[in-house]
Amino acid sequence: MRVQMVLAAVLLGMAAPAQAGTVNSALFGTTKDGAAVHVFTLTNNQGMSAQVLDYGGTVCAVEAPGRDGKLANVILCQKDLAGIEATGPMSALTGRYANRIGHGVTIEGKHYDLAQNPNGVTLHGGPPPYNRRILQTVGNFSHANDAGVSFRLNSPDGDQGFPGAVTLDVTYTLTDNNDFRMDYKATTDKTTVVNFTNHTYYNLAGNGSGNVENQVMTLFADQVTPTDAFQVPTGEFTAVAGTPFDFREPTPIGKNIRSTEPQMLIGRGFDHNYVLRKSKPGALELAARITDPVSGRTLELLTTEPGVQVYSANNFNGSIVSAAGTTLRAADGLALETQHYPDSPNKPNFPSTLLRPGETFTSSTVMHFSVR
């Protein structure tokens, strides 16, 4: 009888479900204006963790394993709130319109100038930027196979010069499949344009480990949208074949980063929107794959968005100190900003970014981590 009881206990133990993922919050720091900033730590059952701030929805860390089992933070972020406030969050929420708009927008016959630089360009929605706002915490959750946190940003009518009061909810989730998800949902009370993303910088070798030029990337895109001298799209589509922009096959990121091709000179490296292959609009499909050949860490990036802006951190000049305590230079990270195309409101041949009352904008981006 005792043997049977022990055997039953063993079998019950084997059948017991794994512990759920966890989410914990703590005070991260206090802004210069005296506002509290919190960090939310998500864990899964595979040993991974992620950290997100309510300050700008900043992703401070995603700890991913290499082939030796060691974890490394593959997201670029400063080490403390003082550094983040001094230079601006790096891997944070961007909107109301991510990327560039040239000379304002016209919506339902009314023109909105927006906040423009001397060249007539509005970048990432203009001031006050989303990445420096403290988001409302809607709630966190822990299920059998995932854990996450949801934030809300209420953007009033006229915010950054855009029409319409917009309510944006962003949910960050870490799953037991080693997926880190970012899901967006937005509504408006007036017709407006929206384009949200997270300006996440990746380095699969680890935060502060040096440049990403030897890491190998594949992009699931056959075209880019070339730009004028001020990096606003011309409205054309250019094939990547035979150009420095061709990552249709696995290619080291740094192979052509110093090319004299005219578009590369404008961006001083990669800073271009890729037109993703889509089976249908809004499908959650692969946009990019990056592998660090030394550690084996691999990122597969999936998105419902039609484009991804690839940016090789060309403006990093040593003024930002990473969480690892190193100064960050050009190409020490690579941003993959899943989004609609830049200047879509002024390019009728680009996918529309209009959001009307009664409609709900949704978007999802998934980072899947594995080892190769």
C-alpha positions in Angstrom: 0.0 0.0 0.0 2.8 2.4 0.9 4.5 1.7 -2.5 1.2 2.5 -4.3 0.8 5.7 -2.3 4.4 6.8 -3.2 3.9 5.9 -6.8 0.6 7.9 -6.9 2.4 10.9 -5.4 5.1 10.7 -8.0 2.6 10.5 -10.8 0.7 13.4 -9.4 3.8 15.4 -9.2 4.7 14.7 -12.8 1.3 15.6 -13.9 1.1 18.9 -11.9 1.2 22.0 -14.1 4.3 24.2 -14.1 4.2 27.3 -12.0 2.7 30.3 -13.8 4.8 33.2 -15.0 5.1 36.1 -12.6 4.9 39.9 -12.7 6.3 42.1 -9.9 6.4 45.8 -9.6 8.8 48.1 -7.7 9.8 51.7 -7.5 12.5 52.4 -10.2 13.1 56.0 -9.3 11.7 59.5 -9.1 11.8 62.0 -12.0 13.3 65.5 -11.7 9.7 66.7 -11.4 9.1 64.4 -8.4 6.9 61.7 -10.2 7.4 58.1 -9.2 8.4 55.7 -11.9 7.8 51.9 -11.6 9.5 48.9 -13.1 7.5 45.8 -13.9 9.5 42.5 -14.0 7.9 39.6 -16.0 9.2 36.1 -15.8 8.4 32.8 -17.6 9.0 29.2 -16.8 12.0 29.0 -19.2 14.3 31.2 -17.2 13.7 34.3 -19.2 12.7 37.7 -17.8 11.7 41.1 -19.1 11.6 44.6 -17.5 9.2 47.4 -18.5 8.9 50.9 -17.1 5.7 53.0 -16.9 7.9 55.9 -18.0 7.4 55.9 -21.7 6.6 52.2 -21.8 10.3 51.7 -21.9 11.6 48.1 -22.3 14.7 48.1 -20.0 15.6 44.4 -20.4 14.8 41.1 -22.0 17.1 38.5 -20.6 17.6 35.7 -23.2 19.8 32.6 -23.0 22.7 31.7 -25.3 23.9 28.3 -26.3 25.9 28.1 -23.1 22.7 28.7 -21.1 23.9 32.1 -19.9 21.4 35.0 -19.9 22.1 38.4 -21.4 20.0 41.5 -21.7 19.6 41.9 -25.5 17.8 45.3 -25.3 19.7 48.6 -25.1 18.7 50.7 -22.1 20.4 53.1 -19.7 21.1 51.8 -16.1 19.0 54.3 -14.2 16.3 56.9 -14.4 18.8 59.8 -14.3 20.4 58.5 -17.4 17.1 57.9 -19.1 15.9 61.5 -18.3 19.2 63.0 -19.4 19.4 61.5 -22.9 15.8 60.2 -23.4 14.5 56.6 -23.3 16.0 54.4 -25.9 13.6 51.4 -26.3 10.4 53.2 -25.6 6.9 53.9 -26.9 6.8 56.2 -30.0 3.8 58.1 -31.3 1.3 59.6 -32.1 2.9 59.1 -35.4 6.2 57.2 -35.4 8.9 58.1 -37.9 8.6 61.1 -40.2 5.9 63.3 -41.7 6.7 66.1 -44.1 5.0 69.5 -43.9 2.1 68.4 -41.7 -1.0 66.5 -42.6 -4.4 67.2 -44.2 -7.3 65.3 -42.7 -10.9 65.6 -44.0 -9.9 68.8 -45.8 -8.3 70.5 -42.8 -4.5 71.0 -42.7 -2.5 70.5 -39.5 1.0 71.9 -39.5 2.3 69.8 -36.5 5.6 70.6 -34.9 8.2 70.7 -37.7 12.0 71.1 -37.7 13.5 73.7 -40.1 13.3 71.2 -42.9 9.5 70.8 -42.5 9.8 67.4 -40.9 7.9 66.1 -37.9 9.8 63.2 -36.2 8.0 60.7 -34.0 4.9 62.9 -33.5 6.9 65.8 -32.1 6.9 67.3 -28.6 5.9 66.4 -26.0 7.2 62.9 -26.9 5.3 59.8 -25.8 8.6 58.3 -24.5 8.8 60.9 -21.7 5.3 60.5 -20.4 4.3 58.3 -17.4 1.7 55.9 -18.5 -1.3 54.8 -16.4 -1.0 51.2 -15.3 -4.3 49.5 -16.2 -3.3 46.2 -14.6 -1.1 43.1 -14.7 -1.8 39.5 -15.1 -0.3 36.0 -14.5 -1.6 33.0 -16.3 -0.4 29.4 -16.6 1.7 30.2 -19.7 2.4 33.9 -19.6 2.6 37.1 -17.5 2.2 40.7 -18.5 1.3 44.3 -17.8 -1.0 46.8 -19.5 -0.6 50.6 -19.7 -2.8 53.4 -21.0 -2.0 56.8 -22.5 -4.7 59.3 -22.9 -3.7 61.8 -25.7 -6.0 64.8 -25.8 -7.4 66.5 -28.9 -4.6 68.7 -30.3 -1.8 66.8 -28.6 1.4 67.3 -30.7 -0.8 69.2 -33.1 -2.9 66.1 -34.1 -6.7 66.2 -34.1 -8.8 63.8 -31.9 -8.5 62.6 -28.3 -6.9 59.2 -28.6 -6.9 56.4 -26.0 -4.0 54.0 -26.4 -3.6 50.8 -24.5 -0.3 48.9 -24.7 0.2 45.4 -23.3 3.6 43.7 -22.8 3.5 39.9 -22.4 6.2 37.3 -21.7 5.2 33.8 -22.6 6.6 30.3 -21.9 7.3 30.0 -25.6 10.0 32.7 -25.0 7.9 35.3 -26.8 7.9 38.9 -25.7 4.8 40.6 -27.1 3.7 44.2 -27.6 0.0 44.6 -28.4 -1.5 48.0 -29.1 -5.1 49.1 -29.2 -6.3 52.7 -29.8 -9.6 54.6 -30.4 -10.3 58.2 -31.2 -13.2 60.7 -31.0 -12.2 62.6 -34.2 -10.7 61.3 -37.4 -6.9 61.4 -37.0 -3.7 59.5 -38.1 -1.8 57.1 -35.9 1.4 55.1 -36.1 2.6 53.5 -32.9 5.8 51.5 -32.3 8.4 50.8 -29.7 11.8 52.2 -30.7 13.5 49.0 -29.4 17.3 48.6 -29.9 18.7 45.1 -30.1 22.1 43.6 -29.5 21.9 39.8 -29.4 25.4 39.6 -27.8 24.1 41.7 -24.9 23.6 45.3 -23.7 26.9 47.2 -24.0 28.9 44.3 -25.7 30.0 46.3 -28.7 28.7 46.7 -32.2 26.3 44.4 -34.0 28.1 44.4 -37.4 29.0 40.7 -37.2 25.5 39.6 -36.3 23.6 38.0 -39.1 20.2 39.4 -40.3 17.5 38.3 -42.7 14.7 40.7 -43.6 11.5 39.4 -45.2 11.2 42.3 -47.6 11.9 42.9 -51.3 11.6 46.7 -51.3 12.4 49.8 -49.4 10.7 53.3 -49.6 13.5 55.7 -50.7 13.7 59.1 -49.2 14.6 62.7 -50.1 17.5 64.5 -48.5 15.5 65.1 -45.3 14.6 61.3 -45.0 11.0 61.7 -45.9 9.8 59.0 -48.4 9.4 60.1 -52.0 6.5 57.8 -52.5 8.4 55.4 -54.6 9.2 51.7 -54.0 12.7 50.4 -54.8 13.8 46.8 -55.1 16.6 45.8 -52.6 18.1 43.3 -55.1 21.7 44.3 -55.9 21.8 47.1 -53.3 23.2 47.5 -49.8 19.7 47.0 -48.5 19.4 43.4 -49.6 19.0 41.2 -46.6 16.7 38.6 -48.2 19.4 36.0 -47.4 21.3 35.9 -44.1 23.8 38.7 -44.2 26.1 40.3 -41.6 24.6 43.6 -40.6 27.9 45.5 -41.1 28.7 44.1 -44.6 27.5 47.2 -46.4 27.0 49.7 -43.6 29.7 52.0 -45.0 28.4 51.9 -48.5 28.6 55.1 -50.6 25.2 54.3 -52.2 23.3 57.7 -52.2 20.5 56.5 -49.9 23.0 55.1 -47.4 24.8 58.4 -47.4 21.5 60.2 -46.6 20.9 58.0 -43.6 24.6 57.7 -42.6 24.0 54.0 -42.4 20.7 52.1 -42.3 17.7 54.3 -41.5 15.1 53.1 -43.9 11.6 51.6 -44.1 11.4 48.1 -45.5 8.2 47.0 -47.2 7.4 43.6 -45.6 6.1 40.7 -47.6 2.5 40.0 -46.4 0.1 37.2 -47.2 -2.6 39.6 -46.4 -2.9 43.0 -44.6 -2.6 42.7 -40.9 -1.2 39.1 -40.8 1.2 38.4 -38.0 4.2 37.2 -40.0 8.0 37.2 -39.9 9.6 40.6 -40.5 13.2 39.9 -39.5 15.6 37.3 -38.0 18.9 38.2 -36.3 21.5 35.7 -35.0 24.6 36.4 -32.9 27.0 33.8 -34.2 29.1 33.8 -31.0 26.3 33.2 -28.4 23.8 31.6 -30.8 21.0 33.9 -29.5 18.4 34.4 -32.2 15.6 36.9 -32.5 12.7 36.3 -34.8 10.5 39.4 -35.1 6.9 39.0 -36.2 4.5 41.9 -36.8 1.0 42.7 -38.1 2.5 46.0 -39.4 3.3 46.5 -43.1 6.8 47.9 -42.6 9.8 47.9 -40.4 12.3 50.8 -40.0 15.8 49.5 -39.8 18.1 51.9 -38.0 21.7 51.2 -37.2 22.0 53.7 -34.3 23.9 56.1 -36.5 23.5 59.0 -34.1 25.1 57.2 -31.1 28.1 59.2 -30.3 29.3 58.1 -26.8 27.0 60.4 -24.9 24.7 57.5 -23.7 25.9 55.1 -21.1 24.4 51.6 -21.3 23.1 49.5 -18.4 26.4 47.6 -18.7 28.4 50.8 -18.0 29.8 51.2 -21.5 29.4 54.2 -23.8 27.3 53.5 -26.9 28.6 54.3 -30.4 27.1 54.0 -33.9 26.0 50.4 -34.7 26.2 49.3 -31.0 22.6 48.4 -31.5 20.0 47.9 -34.2 16.5 49.3 -34.0 13.7 47.4 -35.8 10.7 49.6 -35.6 7.6 47.8 -36.7 5.2 50.4 -38.1 3.3 51.8 -41.0 5.3 53.6 -43.6 6.7 57.1 -42.9 4.7 60.0 -44.3 1.8 57.7 -45.2 -0.8 60.6 -44.6 0.8 62.4 -47.6 1.3 59.4 -49.8 -2.0 58.1 -51.2 -0.2 54.9 -52.5 0.9 53.9 -49.0 -1.3 51.9 -46.6 -3.6 54.3 -44.8 -3.0 55.4 -41.2 -6.4 57.0 -40.7 -8.3 56.2 -37.5 -11.9 57.3 -37.4 -14.4 57.4 -34.5 -16.0 54.0 -33.9 -13.0 52.2 -35.2 -10.3 50.4 -33.2 -6.7 50.4 -34.2 -4.9 47.2 -33.3 -1.3 46.1 -33.8 0.9 43.3 -32.5 4.7 42.7 -32.6 6.3 39.6 -31.2 9.9 39.0 -30.3 10.6 35.2 -30.4 13.9 34.2 -28.8 15.7 30.9 -29.4 19.3 29.5 -29.8 20.9 28.4 -33.0 
